[in-house]
Amino acid sequence: MRVEAEMWFKQARSDLRKAFNDLQTCDWDSAAFWSQQASEKALKALLLAFGKTTRTHNLLELGKIVEQEIKISTSEIHEDLRELTIHYTISRYPNAANALPSELYDEGKARELVKRAEKVVRWVEQNLL
């Protein structure tokens, strides 16, 4: 695997660990953000492994690029990407959803997003091998 791709995937795992840690401290909005980040960095690692780069934070767009550029179907994780992508902004900025991120999330939503991110990271790992 290319060194840059390996670095991005290691960071994806680190971000996923942060999301799990935030579940323990009841930092639901932060868990949502790190879930999106873990998924984004994992997908970018996959693209980098095939010599492709992109600058978007939109997980659905990254999925389309994976399908178009390296011909791997993302249908297995499509719904996860759709659910996770909006949390790049909503989980951090009060004006993104006209509400405080810390009040938008609860335990159930945070756990769902972490589980989705874990699935995306595992999927990427299987496609990196």
Backbone atoms as SQL, in Angstrom:
CREATE TABLE atoms (id INTEGER PRIMARY KEY, chain TEXT, resi INTEGER, resn TEXT, atom TEXT, x REAL, y REAL, z REAL);
INSERT INTO atoms VALUES
  (1, 'A', 1, 'MET', 'N', 0.852, -1.181, 0.000),
  (2, 'A', 1, 'MET', 'CA', 0.000, 0.000, 0.000),
  (3, 'A', 1, 'MET', 'C', 0.896, 1.241, 0.000),
  (4, 'A', 2, 'ARG', 'N', 0.466, 2.257, -0.690),
  (5, 'A', 2, 'ARG', 'CA', 1.199, 3.517, -0.715),
  (6, 'A', 2, 'ARG', 'C', 1.287, 4.092, 0.700),
  (7, 'A', 3, 'VAL', 'N', 2.403, 4.709, 0.999),
  (8, 'A', 3, 'VAL', 'CA', 2.635, 5.257, 2.336),
  (9, 'A', 3, 'VAL', 'C', 1.563, 6.280, 2.701),
  (10, 'A', 4, 'GLU', 'N', 1.220, 7.151, 1.765),
  (11, 'A', 4, 'GLU', 'CA', 0.219, 8.174, 2.048),
  (12, 'A', 4, 'GLU', 'C', -1.144, 7.544, 2.363),
  (13, 'A', 5, 'ALA', 'N', -1.512, 6.517, 1.623),
  (14, 'A', 5, 'ALA', 'CA', -2.777, 5.828, 1.886),
  (15, 'A', 5, 'ALA', 'C', -2.758, 5.183, 3.262),
  (16, 'A', 6, 'GLU', 'N', -1.644, 4.581, 3.619),
  (17, 'A', 6, 'GLU', 'CA', -1.509, 3.957, 4.934),
  (18, 'A', 6, 'GLU', 'C', -1.650, 4.987, 6.053),
  (19, 'A', 7, 'MET', 'N', -1.058, 6.162, 5.848),
  (20, 'A', 7, 'MET', 'CA', -1.161, 7.222, 6.850),
  (21, 'A', 7, 'MET', 'C', -2.611, 7.662, 7.032),
  (22, 'A', 8, 'TRP', 'N', -3.323, 7.845, 5.927),
  (23, 'A', 8, 'TRP', 'CA', -4.717, 8.269, 6.004),
  (24, 'A', 8, 'TRP', 'C', -5.578, 7.205, 6.679),
  (25, 'A', 9, 'PHE', 'N', -5.293, 5.940, 6.389),
  (26, 'A', 9, 'PHE', 'CA', -6.090, 4.885, 7.014),
  (27, 'A', 9, 'PHE', 'C', -5.799, 4.792, 8.508),
  (28, 'A', 10, 'LYS', 'N', -4.552, 4.955, 8.901),
  (29, 'A', 10, 'LYS', 'CA', -4.226, 4.963, 10.332),
  (30, 'A', 10, 'LYS', 'C', -4.940, 6.099, 11.041),
  (31, 'A', 11, 'GLN', 'N', -5.009, 7.258, 10.378),
  (32, 'A', 11, 'GLN', 'CA', -5.718, 8.385, 10.994),
  (33, 'A', 11, 'GLN', 'C', -7.214, 8.103, 11.064),
  (34, 'A', 12, 'ALA', 'N', -7.752, 7.421, 10.074),
  (35, 'A', 12, 'ALA', 'CA', -9.174, 7.040, 10.111),
  (36, 'A', 12, 'ALA', 'C', -9.442, 6.169, 11.332),
  (37, 'A', 13, 'ARG', 'N', -8.567, 5.216, 11.586),
  (38, 'A', 13, 'ARG', 'CA', -8.726, 4.360, 12.771),
  (39, 'A', 13, 'ARG', 'C', -8.624, 5.170, 14.059),
  (40, 'A', 14, 'SER', 'N', -7.712, 6.123, 14.080),
  (41, 'A', 14, 'SER', 'CA', -7.554, 6.986, 15.247),
  (42, 'A', 14, 'SER', 'C', -8.815, 7.815, 15.471),
  (43, 'A', 15, 'ASP', 'N', -9.375, 8.355, 14.407),
  (44, 'A', 15, 'ASP', 'CA', -10.605, 9.133, 14.525),
  (45, 'A', 15, 'ASP', 'C', -11.768, 8.264, 14.994),
  (46, 'A', 16, 'LEU', 'N', -11.820, 7.032, 14.534),
  (47, 'A', 16, 'LEU', 'CA', -12.863, 6.117, 14.987),
  (48, 'A', 16, 'LEU', 'C', -12.712, 5.836, 16.481),
  (49, 'A', 17, 'ARG', 'N', -11.488, 5.678, 16.928),
  (50, 'A', 17, 'ARG', 'CA', -11.237, 5.474, 18.361),
  (51, 'A', 17, 'ARG', 'C', -11.712, 6.694, 19.167),
  (52, 'A', 18, 'LYS', 'N', -11.485, 7.899, 18.645),
  (53, 'A', 18, 'LYS', 'CA', -11.959, 9.111, 19.305),
  (54, 'A', 18, 'LYS', 'C', -13.482, 9.098, 19.421),
  (55, 'A', 19, 'ALA', 'N', -14.147, 8.651, 18.360),
  (56, 'A', 19, 'ALA', 'CA', -15.611, 8.571, 18.386),
  (57, 'A', 19, 'ALA', 'C', -16.071, 7.612, 19.476),
  (58, 'A', 20, 'PHE', 'N', -15.423, 6.450, 19.571),
  (59, 'A', 20, 'PHE', 'CA', -15.769, 5.496, 20.632),
  (60, 'A', 20, 'PHE', 'C', -15.502, 6.101, 22.005),
  (61, 'A', 21, 'ASN', 'N', -14.396, 6.797, 22.150),
  (62, 'A', 21, 'ASN', 'CA', -14.077, 7.434, 23.434),
  (63, 'A', 21, 'ASN', 'C', -15.137, 8.458, 23.818),
  (64, 'A', 22, 'ASP', 'N', -15.636, 9.201, 22.838),
  (65, 'A', 22, 'ASP', 'CA', -16.661, 10.202, 23.110),
  (66, 'A', 22, 'ASP', 'C', -17.982, 9.576, 23.565),
  (67, 'A', 23, 'LEU', 'N', -18.234, 8.358, 23.169),
  (68, 'A', 23, 'LEU', 'CA', -19.420, 7.656, 23.687),
  (69, 'A', 23, 'LEU', 'C', -19.284, 7.434, 25.188),
  (70, 'A', 24, 'GLN', 'N', -18.069, 7.178, 25.635),
  (71, 'A', 24, 'GLN', 'CA', -17.833, 6.935, 27.064),
  (72, 'A', 24, 'GLN', 'C', -17.992, 8.204, 27.894),
  (73, 'A', 25, 'THR', 'N', -17.700, 9.357, 27.290),
  (74, 'A', 25, 'THR', 'CA', -17.769, 10.628, 28.023),
  (75, 'A', 25, 'THR', 'C', -19.054, 11.399, 27.730),
  (76, 'A', 26, 'CYS', 'N', -19.961, 10.763, 27.006),
  (77, 'A', 26, 'CYS', 'CA', -21.262, 11.365, 26.658),
  (78, 'A', 26, 'CYS', 'C', -21.133, 12.630, 25.812),
  (79, 'A', 27, 'ASP', 'N', -20.087, 12.711, 25.032),
  (80, 'A', 27, 'ASP', 'CA', -19.891, 13.824, 24.107),
  (81, 'A', 27, 'ASP', 'C', -20.472, 13.432, 22.752),
  (82, 'A', 28, 'TRP', 'N', -21.790, 13.476, 22.676),
  (83, 'A', 28, 'TRP', 'CA', -22.508, 12.929, 21.534),
  (84, 'A', 28, 'TRP', 'C', -22.193, 13.657, 20.235),
  (85, 'A', 29, 'ASP', 'N', -22.119, 14.996, 20.272),
  (86, 'A', 29, 'ASP', 'CA', -21.827, 15.752, 19.052),
  (87, 'A', 29, 'ASP', 'C', -20.410, 15.469, 18.551),
  (88, 'A', 30, 'SER', 'N', -19.494, 15.340, 19.462),
  (89, 'A', 30, 'SER', 'CA', -18.122, 15.030, 19.089),
  (90, 'A', 30, 'SER', 'C', -18.016, 13.619, 18.501),
  (91, 'A', 31, 'ALA', 'N', -18.748, 12.688, 19.060),
  (92, 'A', 31, 'ALA', 'CA', -18.765, 11.324, 18.504),
  (93, 'A', 31, 'ALA', 'C', -19.281, 11.339, 17.068),
  (94, 'A', 32, 'ALA', 'N', -20.271, 12.177, 16.822),
  (95, 'A', 32, 'ALA', 'CA', -20.809, 12.299, 15.460),
  (96, 'A', 32, 'ALA', 'C', -19.751, 12.856, 14.515),
  (97, 'A', 33, 'PHE', 'N', -19.064, 13.897, 14.939),
  (98, 'A', 33, 'PHE', 'CA', -18.028, 14.488, 14.091),
  (99, 'A', 33, 'PHE', 'C', -16.915, 13.491, 13.780),
  (100, 'A', 34, 'TRP', 'N', -16.402, 12.815, 14.813),
  (101, 'A', 34, 'TRP', 'CA', -15.300, 11.875, 14.580),
  (102, 'A', 34, 'TRP', 'C', -15.750, 10.683, 13.741),
  (103, 'A', 35, 'SER', 'N', -17.016, 10.344, 13.801),
  (104, 'A', 35, 'SER', 'CA', -17.537, 9.271, 12.950),
  (105, 'A', 35, 'SER', 'C', -17.474, 9.682, 11.482),
  (106, 'A', 36, 'GLN', 'N', -17.888, 10.909, 11.203),
  (107, 'A', 36, 'GLN', 'CA', -17.803, 11.400, 9.828),
  (108, 'A', 36, 'GLN', 'C', -16.351, 11.454, 9.381),
  (109, 'A', 37, 'GLN', 'N', -15.479, 11.950, 10.244),
  (110, 'A', 37, 'GLN', 'CA', -14.066, 12.081, 9.896),
  (111, 'A', 37, 'GLN', 'C', -13.411, 10.728, 9.635),
  (112, 'A', 38, 'ALA', 'N', -13.706, 9.751, 10.461),
  (113, 'A', 38, 'ALA', 'CA', -13.136, 8.411, 10.266),
  (114, 'A', 38, 'ALA', 'C', -13.553, 7.859, 8.912),
  (115, 'A', 39, 'SER', 'N', -14.801, 8.052, 8.559),
  (116, 'A', 39, 'SER', 'CA', -15.305, 7.560, 7.272),
  (117, 'A', 39, 'SER', 'C', -14.659, 8.292, 6.106),
  (118, 'A', 40, 'GLU', 'N', -14.568, 9.603, 6.220),
  (119, 'A', 40, 'GLU', 'CA', -13.956, 10.399, 5.153),
  (120, 'A', 40, 'GLU', 'C', -12.501, 9.998, 4.931),
  (121, 'A', 41, 'LYS', 'N', -11.745, 9.900, 6.004),
  (122, 'A', 41, 'LYS', 'CA', -10.325, 9.580, 5.868),
  (123, 'A', 41, 'LYS', 'C', -10.109, 8.151, 5.381),
  (124, 'A', 42, 'ALA', 'N', -10.975, 7.251, 5.768),
  (125, 'A', 42, 'ALA', 'CA', -10.870, 5.874, 5.276),
  (126, 'A', 42, 'ALA', 'C', -11.105, 5.842, 3.765),
  (127, 'A', 43, 'LEU', 'N', -12.143, 6.518, 3.294),
  (128, 'A', 43, 'LEU', 'CA', -12.425, 6.548, 1.857),
  (129, 'A', 43, 'LEU', 'C', -11.293, 7.219, 1.088),
  (130, 'A', 44, 'LYS', 'N', -10.746, 8.283, 1.639),
  (131, 'A', 44, 'LYS', 'CA', -9.620, 8.956, 0.982),
  (132, 'A', 44, 'LYS', 'C', -8.392, 8.054, 0.960),
  (133, 'A', 45, 'ALA', 'N', -8.206, 7.247, 1.994),
  (134, 'A', 45, 'ALA', 'CA', -7.100, 6.280, 1.997),
  (135, 'A', 45, 'ALA', 'C', -7.267, 5.286, 0.860),
  (136, 'A', 46, 'LEU', 'N', -8.491, 4.813, 0.654),
  (137, 'A', 46, 'LEU', 'CA', -8.754, 3.880, -0.436),
  (138, 'A', 46, 'LEU', 'C', -8.439, 4.514, -1.788),
  (139, 'A', 47, 'LEU', 'N', -8.883, 5.730, -1.968),
  (140, 'A', 47, 'LEU', 'CA', -8.588, 6.422, -3.218),
  (141, 'A', 47, 'LEU', 'C', -7.090, 6.621, -3.400),
  (142, 'A', 48, 'LEU', 'N', -6.416, 7.027, -2.348),
  (143, 'A', 48, 'LEU', 'CA', -4.965, 7.226, -2.423),
  (144, 'A', 48, 'LEU', 'C', -4.230, 5.927, -2.751),
  (145, 'A', 49, 'ALA', 'N', -4.730, 4.815, -2.256),
  (146, 'A', 49, 'ALA', 'CA', -4.108, 3.515, -2.543),
  (147, 'A', 49, 'ALA', 'C', -4.113, 3.219, -4.038),
  (148, 'A', 50, 'PHE', 'N', -5.071, 3.833, -4.746),
  (149, 'A', 50, 'PHE', 'CA', -5.169, 3.648, -6.190),
  (150, 'A', 50, 'PHE', 'C', -4.676, 4.876, -6.954),
  (151, 'A', 51, 'GLY', 'N', -3.966, 5.768, -6.247),
  (152, 'A', 51, 'GLY', 'CA', -3.369, 6.928, -6.898),
  (153, 'A', 51, 'GLY', 'C', -4.318, 8.071, -7.186),
  (154, 'A', 52, 'LYS', 'N', -5.463, 8.099, -6.519),
  (155, 'A', 52, 'LYS', 'CA', -6.462, 9.144, -6.747),
  (156, 'A', 52, 'LYS', 'C', -6.528, 10.074, -5.531),
  (157, 'A', 53, 'THR', 'N', -6.772, 11.355, -5.782),
  (158, 'A', 53, 'THR', 'CA', -6.932, 12.317, -4.699),
  (159, 'A', 53, 'THR', 'C', -8.184, 13.144, -4.923),
  (160, 'A', 54, 'THR', 'N', -8.720, 13.666, -3.834),
  (161, 'A', 54, 'THR', 'CA', -9.885, 14.543, -3.899),
  (162, 'A', 54, 'THR', 'C', -9.918, 15.396, -2.639),
  (163, 'A', 55, 'ARG', 'N', -10.632, 16.505, -2.701),
  (164, 'A', 55, 'ARG', 'CA', -10.666, 17.423, -1.574),
  (165, 'A', 55, 'ARG', 'C', -12.053, 17.563, -0.944),
  (166, 'A', 56, 'THR', 'N', -13.018, 16.819, -1.353),
  (167, 'A', 56, 'THR', 'CA', -14.369, 16.969, -0.822),
  (168, 'A', 56, 'THR', 'C', -14.509, 16.332, 0.558),
  (169, 'A', 57, 'HIS', 'N', -15.479, 16.836, 1.319),
  (170, 'A', 57, 'HIS', 'CA', -15.832, 16.238, 2.607),
  (171, 'A', 57, 'HIS', 'C', -17.142, 15.456, 2.493),
  (172, 'A', 58, 'ASN', 'N', -17.764, 15.513, 1.342),
  (173, 'A', 58, 'ASN', 'CA', -19.043, 14.857, 1.093),
  (174, 'A', 58, 'ASN', 'C', -18.800, 13.356, 0.881),
  (175, 'A', 59, 'LEU', 'N', -19.279, 12.558, 1.811),
  (176, 'A', 59, 'LEU', 'CA', -19.041, 11.120, 1.742),
  (177, 'A', 59, 'LEU', 'C', -19.737, 10.471, 0.554),
  (178, 'A', 60, 'LEU', 'N', -20.900, 10.959, 0.184),
  (179, 'A', 60, 'LEU', 'CA', -21.575, 10.419, -1.003),
  (180, 'A', 60, 'LEU', 'C', -20.756, 10.695, -2.257),
  (181, 'A', 61, 'GLU', 'N', -20.174, 11.875, -2.324),
  (182, 'A', 61, 'GLU', 'CA', -19.323, 12.209, -3.461),
  (183, 'A', 61, 'GLU', 'C', -18.081, 11.322, -3.472),
  (184, 'A', 62, 'LEU', 'N', -17.482, 11.093, -2.318),
  (185, 'A', 62, 'LEU', 'CA', -16.329, 10.196, -2.239),
  (186, 'A', 62, 'LEU', 'C', -16.713, 8.790, -2.699),
  (187, 'A', 63, 'GLY', 'N', -17.894, 8.346, -2.303),
  (188, 'A', 63, 'GLY', 'CA', -18.369, 7.035, -2.748),
  (189, 'A', 63, 'GLY', 'C', -18.505, 6.965, -4.255),
  (190, 'A', 64, 'LYS', 'N', -19.041, 8.019, -4.863),
  (191, 'A', 64, 'LYS', 'CA', -19.172, 8.064, -6.326),
  (192, 'A', 64, 'LYS', 'C', -17.800, 8.013, -6.994),
  (193, 'A', 65, 'ILE', 'N', -16.843, 8.724, -6.412),
  (194, 'A', 65, 'ILE', 'CA', -15.495, 8.735, -6.986),
  (195, 'A', 65, 'ILE', 'C', -14.872, 7.343, -6.878),
  (196, 'A', 66, 'VAL', 'N', -15.075, 6.670, -5.759),
  (197, 'A', 66, 'VAL', 'CA', -14.578, 5.299, -5.610),
  (198, 'A', 66, 'VAL', 'C', -15.162, 4.425, -6.715),
  (199, 'A', 67, 'GLU', 'N', -16.467, 4.539, -6.938),
  (200, 'A', 67, 'GLU', 'CA', -17.113, 3.715, -7.963),
  (201, 'A', 67, 'GLU', 'C', -16.619, 4.052, -9.367),
  (202, 'A', 68, 'GLN', 'N', -16.484, 5.335, -9.659),
  (203, 'A', 68, 'GLN', 'CA', -16.094, 5.748, -11.008),
  (204, 'A', 68, 'GLN', 'C', -14.612, 5.518, -11.287),
  (205, 'A', 69, 'GLU', 'N', -13.786, 5.841, -10.327),
  (206, 'A', 69, 'GLU', 'CA', -12.340, 5.829, -10.567),
  (207, 'A', 69, 'GLU', 'C', -11.675, 4.474, -10.334),
  (208, 'A', 70, 'ILE', 'N', -12.165, 3.735, -9.327),
  (209, 'A', 70, 'ILE', 'CA', -11.493, 2.457, -9.054),
  (210, 'A', 70, 'ILE', 'C', -12.434, 1.259, -9.183),
  (211, 'A', 71, 'LYS', 'N', -13.657, 1.552, -9.634),
  (212, 'A', 71, 'LYS', 'CA', -14.612, 0.499, -10.010),
  (213, 'A', 71, 'LYS', 'C', -14.948, -0.463, -8.870),
  (214, 'A', 72, 'ILE', 'N', -15.139, 0.078, -7.670),
  (215, 'A', 72, 'ILE', 'CA', -15.581, -0.722, -6.534),
  (216, 'A', 72, 'ILE', 'C', -16.958, -0.206, -6.129),
  (217, 'A', 73, 'SER', 'N', -17.932, -1.080, -6.082),
  (218, 'A', 73, 'SER', 'CA', -19.281, -0.683, -5.695),
  (219, 'A', 73, 'SER', 'C', -19.325, -0.315, -4.218),
  (220, 'A', 74, 'THR', 'N', -19.977, 0.794, -3.925),
  (221, 'A', 74, 'THR', 'CA', -20.152, 1.231, -2.539),
  (222, 'A', 74, 'THR', 'C', -21.583, 0.991, -2.050),
  (223, 'A', 75, 'SER', 'N', -22.322, 0.169, -2.771),
  (224, 'A', 75, 'SER', 'CA', -23.730, -0.052, -2.411),
  (225, 'A', 75, 'SER', 'C', -23.885, -0.576, -0.984),
  (226, 'A', 76, 'GLU', 'N', -22.927, -1.350, -0.524),
  (227, 'A', 76, 'GLU', 'CA', -22.978, -1.921, 0.825),
  (228, 'A', 76, 'GLU', 'C', -22.925, -0.854, 1.922),
  (229, 'A', 77, 'ILE', 'N', -22.302, 0.280, 1.623),
  (230, 'A', 77, 'ILE', 'CA', -22.152, 1.334, 2.629),
  (231, 'A', 77, 'ILE', 'C', -22.841, 2.635, 2.236),
  (232, 'A', 78, 'HIS', 'N', -23.579, 2.617, 1.136),
  (233, 'A', 78, 'HIS', 'CA', -24.202, 3.845, 0.627),
  (234, 'A', 78, 'HIS', 'C', -25.056, 4.544, 1.690),
  (235, 'A', 79, 'GLU', 'N', -25.921, 3.813, 2.356),
  (236, 'A', 79, 'GLU', 'CA', -26.793, 4.419, 3.372),
  (237, 'A', 79, 'GLU', 'C', -25.982, 4.980, 4.537),
  (238, 'A', 80, 'ASP', 'N', -24.889, 4.321, 4.873),
  (239, 'A', 80, 'ASP', 'CA', -24.024, 4.810, 5.948),
  (240, 'A', 80, 'ASP', 'C', -23.392, 6.136, 5.535),
  (241, 'A', 81, 'LEU', 'N', -22.924, 6.211, 4.312),
  (242, 'A', 81, 'LEU', 'CA', -22.326, 7.456, 3.816),
  (243, 'A', 81, 'LEU', 'C', -23.352, 8.584, 3.808),
  (244, 'A', 82, 'ARG', 'N', -24.560, 8.258, 3.388),
  (245, 'A', 82, 'ARG', 'CA', -25.639, 9.258, 3.347),
  (246, 'A', 82, 'ARG', 'C', -25.943, 9.792, 4.741),
  (247, 'A', 83, 'GLU', 'N', -26.011, 8.910, 5.711),
  (248, 'A', 83, 'GLU', 'CA', -26.318, 9.314, 7.084),
  (249, 'A', 83, 'GLU', 'C', -25.179, 10.083, 7.746),
  (250, 'A', 84, 'LEU', 'N', -23.952, 9.741, 7.426),
  (251, 'A', 84, 'LEU', 'CA', -22.789, 10.347, 8.096),
  (252, 'A', 84, 'LEU', 'C', -22.375, 11.690, 7.508),
  (253, 'A', 85, 'THR', 'N', -22.588, 11.916, 6.232),
  (254, 'A', 85, 'THR', 'CA', -21.974, 13.059, 5.562),
  (255, 'A', 85, 'THR', 'C', -22.351, 14.404, 6.162),
  (256, 'A', 86, 'ILE', 'N', -23.580, 14.582, 6.596),
  (257, 'A', 86, 'ILE', 'CA', -24.021, 15.891, 7.098),
  (258, 'A', 86, 'ILE', 'C', -23.384, 16.271, 8.436),
  (259, 'A', 87, 'HIS', 'N', -22.828, 15.313, 9.111),
  (260, 'A', 87, 'HIS', 'CA', -22.300, 15.589, 10.452),
  (261, 'A', 87, 'HIS', 'C', -20.937, 16.269, 10.430),
  (262, 'A', 88, 'TYR', 'N', -20.388, 16.460, 9.242),
  (263, 'A', 88, 'TYR', 'CA', -19.151, 17.232, 9.115),
  (264, 'A', 88, 'TYR', 'C', -19.377, 18.663, 9.606),
  (265, 'A', 89, 'THR', 'N', -20.532, 19.224, 9.306),
  (266, 'A', 89, 'THR', 'CA', -20.814, 20.597, 9.734),
  (267, 'A', 89, 'THR', 'C', -21.794, 20.674, 10.894),
  (268, 'A', 90, 'ILE', 'N', -22.864, 19.902, 10.852),
  (269, 'A', 90, 'ILE', 'CA', -23.903, 20.009, 11.874),
  (270, 'A', 90, 'ILE', 'C', -23.372, 19.714, 13.279),
  (271, 'A', 91, 'SER', 'N', -22.419, 18.817, 13.373),
  (272, 'A', 91, 'SER', 'CA', -21.901, 18.435, 14.693),
  (273, 'A', 91, 'SER', 'C', -20.970, 19.489, 15.288),
  (274, 'A', 92, 'ARG', 'N', -20.604, 20.504, 14.513),
  (275, 'A', 92, 'ARG', 'CA', -19.632, 21.487, 14.993),
  (276, 'A', 92, 'ARG', 'C', -20.116, 22.922, 15.044),
  (277, 'A', 93, 'TYR', 'N', -21.018, 23.305, 14.167),
  (278, 'A', 93, 'TYR', 'CA', -21.358, 24.719, 14.032),
  (279, 'A', 93, 'TYR', 'C', -22.810, 25.004, 14.430),
  (280, 'A', 94, 'PRO', 'N', -23.026, 25.927, 15.373),
  (281, 'A', 94, 'PRO', 'CA', -24.393, 26.258, 15.798),
  (282, 'A', 94, 'PRO', 'C', -25.266, 26.806, 14.668),
  (283, 'A', 95, 'ASN', 'N', -24.670, 27.425, 13.671),
  (284, 'A', 95, 'ASN', 'CA', -25.475, 27.983, 12.583),
  (285, 'A', 95, 'ASN', 'C', -25.751, 26.980, 11.462),
  (286, 'A', 96, 'ALA', 'N', -25.165, 25.795, 11.537),
  (287, 'A', 96, 'ALA', 'CA', -25.383, 24.801, 10.477),
  (288, 'A', 96, 'ALA', 'C', -26.802, 24.243, 10.512),
  (289, 'A', 97, 'ALA', 'N', -27.342, 24.076, 11.685),
  (290, 'A', 97, 'ALA', 'CA', -28.717, 23.564, 11.816),
  (291, 'A', 97, 'ALA', 'C', -29.570, 24.487, 12.686),
  (292, 'A', 98, 'ASN', 'N', -29.085, 25.698, 12.891),
  (293, 'A', 98, 'ASN', 'CA', -29.782, 26.681, 13.733),
  (294, 'A', 98, 'ASN', 'C', -30.035, 26.162, 15.143),
  (295, 'A', 99, 'ALA', 'N', -29.084, 25.405, 15.666),
  (296, 'A', 99, 'ALA', 'CA', -29.181, 24.865, 17.022),
  (297, 'A', 99, 'ALA', 'C', -27.782, 24.506, 17.510),
  (298, 'A', 100, 'LEU', 'N', -27.632, 24.413, 18.808),
  (299, 'A', 100, 'LEU', 'CA', -26.341, 24.011, 19.363),
  (300, 'A', 100, 'LEU', 'C', -26.085, 22.539, 19.085),
  (301, 'A', 101, 'PRO', 'N', -24.935, 22.217, 18.507),
  (302, 'A', 101, 'PRO', 'CA', -24.623, 20.812, 18.261),
  (303, 'A', 101, 'PRO', 'C', -24.718, 19.958, 19.524),
  (304, 'A', 102, 'SER', 'N', -24.308, 20.500, 20.634),
  (305, 'A', 102, 'SER', 'CA', -24.352, 19.730, 21.885),
  (306, 'A', 102, 'SER', 'C', -25.775, 19.396, 22.319),
  (307, 'A', 103, 'GLU', 'N', -26.763, 20.094, 21.770),
  (308, 'A', 103, 'GLU', 'CA', -28.163, 19.810, 22.103),
  (309, 'A', 103, 'GLU', 'C', -28.878, 19.005, 21.013),
  (310, 'A', 104, 'LEU', 'N', -28.253, 18.861, 19.862),
  (311, 'A', 104, 'LEU', 'CA', -28.872, 18.143, 18.748),
  (312, 'A', 104, 'LEU', 'C', -28.735, 16.624, 18.857),
  (313, 'A', 105, 'TYR', 'N', -27.687, 16.184, 19.526),
  (314, 'A', 105, 'TYR', 'CA', -27.356, 14.762, 19.553),
  (315, 'A', 105, 'TYR', 'C', -27.702, 14.137, 20.892),
  (316, 'A', 106, 'ASP', 'N', -28.080, 12.883, 20.816),
  (317, 'A', 106, 'ASP', 'CA', -28.288, 12.103, 22.037),
  (318, 'A', 106, 'ASP', 'C', -27.499, 10.800, 21.903),
  (319, 'A', 107, 'GLU', 'N', -27.540, 10.000, 22.934),
  (320, 'A', 107, 'GLU', 'CA', -26.761, 8.771, 22.948),
  (321, 'A', 107, 'GLU', 'C', -27.120, 7.841, 21.790),
  (322, 'A', 108, 'GLY', 'N', -28.394, 7.690, 21.547),
  (323, 'A', 108, 'GLY', 'CA', -28.823, 6.778, 20.489),
  (324, 'A', 108, 'GLY', 'C', -28.291, 7.181, 19.125),
  (325, 'A', 109, 'LYS', 'N', -28.392, 8.464, 18.802),
  (326, 'A', 109, 'LYS', 'CA', -27.903, 8.944, 17.507),
  (327, 'A', 109, 'LYS', 'C', -26.391, 8.803, 17.421),
  (328, 'A', 110, 'ALA', 'N', -25.692, 9.154, 18.490),
  (329, 'A', 110, 'ALA', 'CA', -24.232, 9.047, 18.487),
  (330, 'A', 110, 'ALA', 'C', -23.791, 7.603, 18.294),
  (331, 'A', 111, 'ARG', 'N', -24.421, 6.686, 18.997),
  (332, 'A', 111, 'ARG', 'CA', -24.057, 5.268, 18.859),
  (333, 'A', 111, 'ARG', 'C', -24.342, 4.756, 17.442),
  (334, 'A', 112, 'GLU', 'N', -25.438, 5.187, 16.876),
  (335, 'A', 112, 'GLU', 'CA', -25.760, 4.794, 15.500),
  (336, 'A', 112, 'GLU', 'C', -24.673, 5.269, 14.530),
  (337, 'A', 113, 'LEU', 'N', -24.245, 6.515, 14.680),
  (338, 'A', 113, 'LEU', 'CA', -23.242, 7.071, 13.773),
  (339, 'A', 113, 'LEU', 'C', -21.884, 6.403, 13.950),
  (340, 'A', 114, 'VAL', 'N', -21.514, 6.103, 15.176),
  (341, 'A', 114, 'VAL', 'CA', -20.243, 5.411, 15.414),
  (342, 'A', 114, 'VAL', 'C', -20.289, 4.019, 14.787),
  (343, 'A', 115, 'LYS', 'N', -21.416, 3.356, 14.929),
  (344, 'A', 115, 'LYS', 'CA', -21.566, 2.022, 14.333),
  (345, 'A', 115, 'LYS', 'C', -21.468, 2.096, 12.804),
  (346, 'A', 116, 'ARG', 'N', -22.070, 3.117, 12.225),
  (347, 'A', 116, 'ARG', 'CA', -21.997, 3.295, 10.770),
  (348, 'A', 116, 'ARG', 'C', -20.555, 3.561, 10.333),
  (349, 'A', 117, 'ALA', 'N', -19.854, 4.394, 11.079),
  (350, 'A', 117, 'ALA', 'CA', -18.457, 4.692, 10.748),
  (351, 'A', 117, 'ALA', 'C', -17.589, 3.446, 10.866),
  (352, 'A', 118, 'GLU', 'N', -17.843, 2.659, 11.882),
  (353, 'A', 118, 'GLU', 'CA', -17.090, 1.410, 12.053),
  (354, 'A', 118, 'GLU', 'C', -17.296, 0.503, 10.832),
  (355, 'A', 119, 'LYS', 'N', -18.523, 0.462, 10.341),
  (356, 'A', 119, 'LYS', 'CA', -18.819, -0.348, 9.160),
  (357, 'A', 119, 'LYS', 'C', -18.067, 0.172, 7.938),
  (358, 'A', 120, 'VAL', 'N', -18.034, 1.490, 7.763),
  (359, 'A', 120, 'VAL', 'CA', -17.338, 2.081, 6.615),
  (360, 'A', 120, 'VAL', 'C', -15.838, 1.782, 6.701),
  (361, 'A', 121, 'VAL', 'N', -15.258, 1.965, 7.872),
  (362, 'A', 121, 'VAL', 'CA', -13.819, 1.726, 8.032),
  (363, 'A', 121, 'VAL', 'C', -13.497, 0.250, 7.765),
  (364, 'A', 122, 'ARG', 'N', -14.322, -0.657, 8.268),
  (365, 'A', 122, 'ARG', 'CA', -14.108, -2.092, 8.000),
  (366, 'A', 122, 'ARG', 'C', -14.219, -2.394, 6.509),
  (367, 'A', 123, 'TRP', 'N', -15.210, -1.787, 5.848),
  (368, 'A', 123, 'TRP', 'CA', -15.404, -1.986, 4.416),
  (369, 'A', 123, 'TRP', 'C', -14.173, -1.525, 3.648),
  (370, 'A', 124, 'VAL', 'N', -13.675, -0.348, 3.996),
  (371, 'A', 124, 'VAL', 'CA', -12.484, 0.172, 3.327),
  (372, 'A', 124, 'VAL', 'C', -11.309, -0.775, 3.562),
  (373, 'A', 125, 'GLU', 'N', -11.143, -1.209, 4.789),
  (374, 'A', 125, 'GLU', 'CA', -10.033, -2.108, 5.098),
  (375, 'A', 125, 'GLU', 'C', -10.087, -3.379, 4.233),
  (376, 'A', 126, 'GLN', 'N', -11.261, -3.932, 4.048),
  (377, 'A', 126, 'GLN', 'CA', -11.418, -5.124, 3.210),
  (378, 'A', 126, 'GLN', 'C', -11.047, -4.844, 1.759),
  (379, 'A', 127, 'ASN', 'N', -11.303, -3.634, 1.312),
  (380, 'A', 127, 'ASN', 'CA', -10.992, -3.274, -0.080),
  (381, 'A', 127, 'ASN', 'C', -9.561, -2.798, -0.274),
  (382, 'A', 128, 'LEU', 'N', -8.893, -2.521, 0.817),
  (383, 'A', 128, 'LEU', 'CA', -7.476, -2.151, 0.743),
  (384, 'A', 128, 'LEU', 'C', -6.583, -3.386, 0.632),
  (385, 'A', 129, 'LEU', 'N', -7.076, -4.520, 1.117),
  (386, 'A', 129, 'LEU', 'CA', -6.268, -5.736, 1.139),
  (387, 'A', 129, 'LEU', 'C', -6.174, -6.408, -0.211);
